[in-house]
């Protein structure tokens, strides 16, 4: 580390990125560590979601970066390893090496950071630690048992077996690798998360690497000068300063900063650049896209990761951070976009407006579910327009209103609504061309929707030679 001799050099509390295949126990391990340490120190405290948290171990602390496990978050895992002092690779001892395990190993090697292997679920009868260690050799990972220098510890994130040994091994590796810092050096930190908060405005999580960040400081990131109006730790407690390795949620930004930006003191230059991101090409807009979406996410990092993994047939016309609101529903209706949300919410009034305006909104909390469903929709759309029947009404009589034929119907399935796409079906065959419902009446009153079992009069945009006994079907070309 290029730190001036004018500054006192001290051991740095380690920053650890946790990587590995989905479902191999990373979240369970982090939850166990967090809850056991908080219970021991501050019973009842709740860790806030700021993308990282610190836990006390012996006479120091360890900061864990919680990197998502699914392959879509490769960029976040890459970033996590590169801002970390140590990487922790978690492997299910019963399932062995998986694709994301291999990817994580590659990221760790490229980041050139020391790492530790944790063989999880060692308490289960399916555990085969020796088999895992042999497989690791195929990926240039030689653990201590095979004569290498990489520590490999058996643990159970569920029971806590071996977790204390793991924490102490992290501190030992930190000492052996002589990971050092200075509290008095010029400020150098990195943004690992950024989001909009409805109460506090723009909030960005900063991990300090060198120097000390204080409330009231003026900092520079991405060319913007920001005055730190307040800082909160991972338990939501306001703090006045953040020393090396401490993650804090900082408020005071005018605009949403990019994840991976270097933070430095205004009027100074950081002692070295922090390598946090591989270069990314901007996503090209496909004017012939099959699906156009408005993408909302909880954080800038989530937004970036999802966009990087969307299929080329999807065009992201608009993006945003935070919960879905009524203005966005109105905008999506005007532009014909589908709103996709990740880890965001919307109020009941917003949901009602979306239903009334027929704006398609889907919200997910698991990234691969989002991507899988979009892939399925794209494959369906590639085979041509798919009609999904959403309502059916049988024609019982006909009459004339304002010189137009009106079908007197009873809704037998779903519902019929004004503006719906419809076809008239006779003995299983479509009659005439598809059209729309231009008017829907009950007891001579104009209505917007008629539910199953109710009677109504339907007026169509196109003249169709319907007969009593025919069926009117309302449909969507695809339901997403």
N, C-alpha and C positions, 0 to 999 in steps of 0.2 A: 504494500500500500504506500502510495506516494504522499506521506504526511510530513509536514515541515518539522524540523528538529526544535522549533520554538514552541511546540505543543507537546504536552504530556501524553505519552502513549500508554494505553491501558488495555487489558484483555477485553475483547468485545463479547457481550452476551450474544450467543449464536442466533441467527435467523435461519429457520429450517423450512424448506419446502417439502411437502408430503406428496409423493407421486405414486402411481400404480394403476392397475386395471380396475375398472368399475366393479363394485361389489366385493372387492378383496379386503375391505374393512378399514379404509382410510378414515371415513367419517366416524365409525364406531371408535377407532383408536383416539381420534382427536376429541370426541365427546368424553371418553373415559378420562383422558388427561385433564381436560378442562374442568370437568365436574369434580374430580377427586382433589385437584389443587384448590379450586374455589371453595369447596366444602371445608377443606383444611384451614383456609385463611379467612374467608368472608362468607359465612353461611348465608345462603339466600341470594347471593349476587347472580345476576344474569348476564352472560356474555352477549354483547351486541354484535350484529352482523356488519363488520367493517372489513372483512376479507383477511384479517389476521388477528391474532391475540397472543398475549404473553402469559406464561405461567411461571411461578416461582419454583426453582429446583435448587436445593441446598442453599448456598448463599448468593445465588445469582438468578437470572431468569433465562428462559428460552422463548423466543418468538416463533410461532408456527404460522406459515402462510397456508391457508386452506385452499389448495388448487383443485378445481373440479376434475373428476375422473374420466368423463366420457371423451372419446376421441375428438369430438367437436371442439373441445377446449384445449387443443394442442398449443395454441398461441398463449393461453393463460398459463399452461404448465411450463412452457418455455420461459415465459416471463418470470414465473415463480422461481424456477431453478436459477435463473441468472441474477436475481436480486438476492438470492439466499447465500448464506455462508456454507451451508450443508444441505444435501438432499437426502430425504428418507424414502427409500423404495419399499413399499408395502406389497407383499406377495402372499396370496392364500396358499398355505402349505399343502392343501389338499387339491387345489386346481392347477398349481404350477404356473409356468410361463404362459402369458396371454398376449395378444397383439399390443394392447396398451402398455403392458410391461416392457415389451421390446422397444416401443416408441419412447417410453420414459427413460430407459437406459441410454438411448441415443441422445436424448435431450441433455441428460446429465453429463455424458461424455463431451458433448459440444460446449456445454457451459463451463466445463473444466472445474467443477466443484467437487470436494470430497463427499462421499456418500456412505450411507449405512443401509444394510438390507434388514428388514423386519419380516420374519416368517410368521404370518398371522394364523390364527385358528389352530394353533399347535395342540390345543386341548381336545380336538376332534379325532376320532379313530381313523379318519381318512388322511390325516396329515402324513406327508412323506418329505421331510426336510432334506434328506440326502439326495433324493431325486431332483428337488428344486435346485440344490447347489450344483449338481452335475449339469443341469440345463443352463445355468448361469454361465458356465464355462464356455458354452457355445456363443455367448454374446460378450466375450472379453471381460467377464466379471469373475475374478478369482477371489473367493472369500478366504478368511484366515485359516479355516479348516483344511483348505487345499493348498496352503502355503502362500496365499496372497496377503494383501494388506487391508482388505475390506471387511469390516466387522459385520457379522451376520448373527442376529439374535432371534431365538424363538420366543414368541409372545402370544398372548390371547387378549385381544382388545375387549372381549366380552367379560372375562373374569379379572383382567388386570395382571395375569401372570406374566412376568418378565418385563413389565412396562417400566418399573423403577430402574432396572438394569439398562434399559434402552435409553432413558433420560440421562443416566450417568455416563453412558457411552457417548452420547452426543457432546456432553461437556468435556469428556476426555479427548475426543477427536478435535474439538475446538482448541484445547490446550496444545495438543501435539502439532496441529497445523499452524499454531501461533497466529490465530485470527485476532488482530489488534485494531484499535481505533483511537480516536481522541475526541474528548468532549469540547475542547477549546479550538479545534481546527475550524476552518470555514465550513458552513453548513453544506451538507451533501445528503440528499435523500431521494426517494423515488415514489411516484404515485402508483399504487397497486390497485386502486379502485376509485370510481367516481360515479356519483349519482345525484339526482335532484330530490330534495326533501321538501315536502309541502310546508313544513314549519320553519326549517332552517336555511332553505335555499340550496345552492350547490354545496355538496359535501364531498371531499376527496380524502381518501386514506393515504397517509404518508408514512413510510418507514424511514427513519433517520439512520444514515450510515456513519456519518461523521458530524461533529459539531453538536450544537444544541438548538432546537427550535423552540421559540417562546411566543406566547400570546403577545400581540402587538408588533411582532417582527414584520418587516416587508420582505417578501420572497419573490423570486422570479422562476417561472416555469412556462415553457413554450412561448417565450416572448412577452408574457403577461406579468405585470407586477401586482402582487396581491398582498393586502394587509391581513394578517392572521387575526380575525375577530374572536376566535375561540377554538379550543381543542378539547376533544373528549377521548377517553381511553376505550378499550374494548368492552368495558362494563357500563359505558354511558356516563362515566364520572368526568366532570370538567377538570382539566389539568392545566397548569400554567406553563409547563415546559415538557419537552420530549428529548431525551438523551439518546445516544446511539442504540439502535435495535428496537426502540419502542414504536409500536404502531399507534397512530392517532388519527382520528377523524377531524379534519380541519375545515372550518367555515370561514368565508370571506371572499370566495371566488366570485367574479362577475360572470364568467362563462364556464362551461363544463370543460375541465382539462382532459387531455388524453391520458389514458392509462399507459404507464411506462415513461412519462415525462420525468426528467431530472429536476429536482427542486434545489435551489441555491439561494444564499442570502443576497438581497439586492445590493449591488455595488461590489460584489466579489465574484470570483469564478470558482466553481467546484474544483477540487484538487485533481480529479480525474472523471472521465465520463463513465456512466454506469451502463453496461450492455444489458438491455432488458428486452429488446424486441428484435426478432428477425424482420427483414424488410417485407412489406406486404404490398401487393399490387391492388389498387382500388378496384372495387367490383364494377364491372362494366354494365351499363343499363341495356337490356335487351328489348328493343322496341316490339319484337314479335313474341314476347314472353307469353306463356300459357297462363301464368298466375301472377297478378300484381298485388303486392301486399304493403301494408303500413305496419312496420315492425316496432313494437314497444318492448322495452326490457327494464329490469330493475337497475342495472348498472351499465356503464360504458363498456366494461370488459365483456359482459354477457352479450351485448349488442354486437360487438366486434366479432366474437367467436361464432355466433349464429350466422352472421352474414357470410363469414368465410366458408361455411359448410353448406349453404343453400345450393340446390341444383341450378344449372344455367337457365333452365326454363322459368325460373322465378326472378322477377324484377322487384327490388325493394324501392318503391317510389318515395316513401317517407319513413323517417325513423324518429324515435323519441325515447326519453328516459322518464320513468315514473308511471303512475297509474293512468289508466285510460279514462278520458273525460268526454263530456257531451260534445264539445267542439270538434274533437277528432272523429266522433261518430258521424257528425254532419258532413265533415270533410270527406270521409270515406264513402258516404252515400253519393256525394257529388262526383267523385272520381272513380267510383266503382271498385275500390280497393277492398281487400279482405284484411281485417285487423288481426295480427298475430301478437300475442303477449307472452312474455316469459317472466315468471316471478313477479307479476304485477296484478293489481286488483282493479275492480270497477264497482262503483256504487250501484245499488238496486235501480236508481233512476236512470243511470247510464245503460244498464242492461235492458230496461224497459224501452228506452229510446232506440236501442239497436234492434230490438225485435219489431218495434213499430215501423222503423224505417227499412227493415229487411237488410240490415248491414250484418255481414257475417263476422263474428268475433270468436276467436278461439284462444284460450289462455292455458299455458302449460307450466308445470313446475319441474319437469324432467326433460332435459335437452334432447335426448335421443327419441323420446316420444314425439316431440315436435317435428323433428327431422323425418322420422319414419312416416308420420301421417302426411306430411307434405309430399314425400316421395310417392306414397300410394295415390294421392290425388293427381299428381303429375302423370303417373302411368295410366290412370283412368282417362285423363283428358287427352292423352296422346292417341287413344283409340277412337277418338271422336266424341262429340257431345253426348253425354249420358243423361237421360231423363230420370229423375227421381220423383215419383208421384208423392205429392204432399197433401192432396185433397181430392175427393171424388163426390160428384153430385149426380143424381138420377133425374132426368127430365120427366116431369109428370104432366105438364101442360104447356101451352104456349099462348102468348097474347101480344098485342101491339101497344107500344108506348112511345109517344113522340115519333111516330112513323117508322119505328124500328121494331124488329122481332125480339121478343124477350122470352127466355126459357124459364118457366116456373119449375123450380127444382127442390129436392130434398137432399141435404148433405149427408152422405152415407159413410164417408171416411175422412178423417183429418179435418180440414177446414178449407173454406174458399175465401179469398180476399181480393179486394179491388186491386188491379194491377198485375194479378197473377198471370203467368203464361199458361195457356190451356189448349187442349185438343178435345175434339168430340169423337167418341168411340162408339161404333155400332157393331155388335156381335164380334168384338175383338179386333176390329179394323178401324183405323183412323179415317174420319170423314173430313174432307176439305183440308185447308192449311192450318197450321198452328196460329193462334191469335191470343188476345189478351182480354181480361175482364175490364170493361170500361165503367160499368155501373153495377152496383150490388144493392138490392133493396129488400127490406123486410117491412111488411105492412105499409107500403108506400113511402117508407122512410129510407133515405140513403144511408148505408152503413159501410164500414171498411172491412168487416170480417164477419163470417157466419160459421159457427161451430157445428160439429157432427150432430145430426138429428133434427136440425132446424130447417125451416122452409125459407126460400128466398127467390128473388127474381134476378136472373143474370143476363146482362146485355153485353154483347161481344163487339170487339173493334172491327172484326171482319164478318161479312155476311156468310153464315154457314147454313146449309140446308139441313138443319137438324130435324129429328122426329121425336115424338113422345116415345120414351123407352130408351133413348140414347143416353150415354153417360158422358159427363164433362169431367175431364181430369185436369187438375192444376199440377204444375211440376216445376222443378228447377233443373237446370242443365247439369249441375253437380252440387252436392251438398257438402260443404267443408266446414 
